[in-house]
Amino acid sequence: MKNKLPLHFFLGTIIILIQLFSHLLQYTEAYNGFVRTKGTQLVLNGSPFYAHGFNAYWLMYVASDPSQRYKITNAFHEASSHGLVLARTWAFSDGGYRPLQYSPGSYNEQMFEGLDFVIGEARKYGIKLILSLVNNYHNFGGKKQYVNWARSQGQYLSSDDDFFSNSVVKGYYKNHIKTVLNRYNTVTGVVYKNDPTIMAWELMNEPRCTSDPSGRTIQAWITEMAALVKSIDRNHLLEVGLEGFYGAGHPQGTSLNLGMNIGTDFISNNQIQGIDFATVHSYPDQWLPSSNDQSQLSFLSNWLNTHIQDAQNIIRKPILFTEFGKSSKDPGYSTNQRDQVFATIYYKVYFSAKRGGAAAGGLFWQLLTERMDSFRDGYDVVLSENPSTANLISGQSYKLLLLRKLFERTRNIARSKSAKAIRNGKGKGIGH
């Protein structure tokens, strides 16, 4: 027999949603504009932008079939009604079934039109986007596909990690960057690099180069690709796509690596010129599978605190927790366990944000809507089916919106006082 949630739970959720919706109507009016950075904060039109959002890697893939586009509309509608303002998704599908890129430089217009639609719908619902440009893994092609393309052209490559160093492979990837950034959107009529709906580009989903644990290979690759992106597009922010593991040069952080040395470094990778904010992924259930829930939450708390402090004090850039979740496939899973993970991350973000700190938001993995069972991976959240999780999401949205309004009120008072002082000063000057 299913446990019934008390009536006051639903009444509380309804009140939060009504308050949230009224604030969102005001917020979306000021939505247009590019998100920028100011010190360790994201800002939109001069006010803090809190990147409260979700992952939905599937958006372009599903939207490439016009008969399925209602699912994108439904997902954005449900997300925006709960106060979510940022979505992270794939702007890649390399080779294989229903690709965006058939082969280097050869593109599938139907798939691109799907991405056009996604951007257009996001704009309608006041949702910004992070678009990732390639995958570290073989899903949707990834670096393995790029390396295989180069091999088919006579390049001798011994590892998929040659993606980061081979000039031919890098040429293919650079062409993809140029193609996506210069894409003319058939729905909105706006070239991607000029569209404020897009908040940021991501160089790669979870880059790893285990063949060079020193980190030099990936450091050089990020430096080269960041310079290219910024030479094409000065409007948008750029991030690497990192999970948050530390390199050997930062032993105080490597204690959190759980024995993983994957050739990246949270500190030095994010210090590269052109990288605008840091990212972290958080999957204690995957990384500590034999530990109990309390141990996983304790690790998560330490993981979050350390990265927020390092972003604030060493990197001096904003930080986003761009993937986190709890799988329903974990042994002994309960919705409460997942809600504890969400609540922990949301609390750390809010605690930092209200003090003007570096934590700018979190994006859970992953949002689905109804009739998408084939995309369920254990981490899926369907808001209409998960009222306790949906309530947490709405509550965080409301708190972050109030923070933004508090900042705006404080700023307006300061401006008013400054203007009054100037007027008073001018008045005194006339009498002398």
C-alpha positions, 0 to 999 in steps of 0.5 A: 500500500502506498504511503499517503502524503498529508494534506498540509504538504499539498497545501504548502506546495500550492502556496509556494507555486502561487507565490513563485509564479507571481514572482516569475512573471516579473522575472521573465520580463527582465529575462532578455540579456546575456548572463555575465560574470562579476567576480564570483557571481553570475549576473543578468541585467545587473542582478545576481543570476542563480542558475537553478536548473536541470539536465535534459540531454535528450532535448535535441534528439527528441525534437528532431522528430516533429511529432515528439516536440510536445515533450520538449514544450511540456518539459519546459512548461513544467520546469518553468512552473517550478521556477527552474531557469536553466537547462543543460543539454547536448549540442552533439550527436556524432555518427551512429543512429540519428546523428547531428554530424554524419561525418566531419563537417557533414550535418543532419539538417533535421537534427539541427532543426530539432536543436533550433526548436529547443532553443526557441521553446526555451526562450518562450519559457524563460529558460537559459541553456548550457549547450555541451559540444562533445562527449567524453564517452561513446554515447552519441559518438563522443571522442571515440567517434572523432578518433575513428573518423581520423583513423579512417583518413589514415591517422595512426591513433593508439588511444581515444585520448588522442582526441586531445592532441592529434591535429586532425582530430582537433581540426574536426572538433574545431569545425564543429565548434564553428558550425554550432556557434555560427548556426542560423536558427530556423525558428528564432531567426537568431544566430546561436552566438548572438542568442541570449537564450544560451547562457554558456557553451560547454567544451565537453561532457566530463573530459577525462584523459587517463593516459596523461595523469599529469594533466598537461594534455587536457590543460593544453586542450582547454587552453586552445579550445577556449581561445577558439570559442572566445575568438568567435563568440564574446557574448556567451560564457564558457565552461569546461564540463569538469566533474571536479576531481583534483590534480596531483598539484593540489594534494589537499583536494586529491584526498576527495578523488576516491583514488581517481586520477583522470588527467583533469584538475579542478583548480588549474583547468578552471583558472584558464583564461576564457573559462568563465565559471567552474563546474562540479558533478556529484554522484556519491551513490556511484562513487561510494557504492558500498557506503551507507547513505549517511557516509555518502551524504557526509562525503557530499557535504565535504565535496561541496564545501571544498569546491565552493571554498576553492572557487571562492578563494583560489579560482575566484570564479562562480561555481555551478553544480551541473550534475547531481542525483540519486538513482532509484536503482540503488539497493534500498532506494527511497524517494527520501534518500534522493530528496536528502541529496537534493536538499544538501546541495540546495542548502549549500548553494543557498548558504553561499549565495545569500552571503554573496559567495561563489555557488551560483546554482545546481542542475539535477540529473535528469528531468523527464516528462510523461511518456518517456519511459525509454529514457529512464535511467534511475536518476530521472525526475518527472515532476508530476510523479514526484511531489516531494522532490518537486516541492524541494525544487519549488522551495529552492526557486522561491528562496533564490528569487527572494534573494535576487529581489533583496539584492535589487531592493538594496541596490535601488536604495543605495542608488536613491541615496547616491542620487539624493546626495548628488542633488543635495550637493548641487543645491548647496553649490548654487547658494555659494 
